Amino acid sequence: MKLKWTDSLEIALALIEKQPNQDPLLLHFTQLREWIIQLDEFDDDPAHCSERILEAIQQCWIDEH
C-alpha cells in the first residue's frame, strides 16, 4: 500500500512501528516530515506537505500513542 500525505492515520501507525520510543509531543515538524518521506510505503510529492498535514499526522500519532 502506498501512502499519501492525506493518509494521516496510516502514516502515524507506520511511524509508531519505525520510531516506537519517540514521544510525538517532542517531535519537531522538520524531523516528522523527514521520517515520513523516508518511509518505504510513502509515495507522494514531498513538496505537497503543509503544516496542517503534519499536525494531522502528529495528532493521529498522539492518539495512537
C-alpha positions in Angstrom: 0.0 0.0 0.0 1.4 3.4 -1.0 0.9 6.2 1.5 -0.1 9.8 0.5 0.0 12.9 2.7 -3.7 12.5 3.3 -3.3 9.1 4.9 -2.7 10.6 8.3 -3.6 7.6 10.5 -1.7 5.1 8.3 1.4 7.3 8.3 1.1 7.6 12.1 0.9 3.9 12.5 3.9 3.3 10.2 5.9 5.9 12.2 4.9 4.2 15.5 6.4 1.0 14.1 9.6 2.7 12.9 10.1 5.0 15.9 8.5 3.1 18.9 10.3 5.1 21.6 9.6 8.5 20.1 7.2 10.8 22.0 5.2 12.6 19.3 4.8 15.6 21.5 8.5 16.2 21.5 8.9 16.0 17.7 9.7 18.9 15.5 7.8 19.1 12.2 11.0 19.2 10.2 12.0 15.8 11.7 8.5 14.4 11.3 8.5 15.4 7.6 11.8 13.7 7.0 10.7 10.5 8.8 7.5 10.4 6.7 9.4 10.9 3.4 11.8 8.1 4.4 9.0 5.5 4.9 9.2 2.8 2.4 5.5 2.9 1.8 5.4 6.7 1.3 4.7 7.7 -2.3 3.8 11.3 -2.7 5.3 14.6 -3.7 7.4 15.9 -0.7 6.5 19.5 -1.9 2.8 18.9 -1.2 3.4 18.8 2.6 1.9 21.6 4.7 1.8 22.4 8.4 -1.8 21.3 8.6 -0.9 17.9 7.2 1.9 17.4 9.7 -0.4 18.5 12.5 -3.0 15.9 11.5 -0.4 13.2 11.3 1.1 14.2 14.7 -2.4 14.2 16.2 -3.1 10.7 15.0 0.3 9.6 16.4 -0.6 11.2 19.8 -4.0 9.5 19.8 -2.5 6.1 19.0 0.5 6.5 21.3 
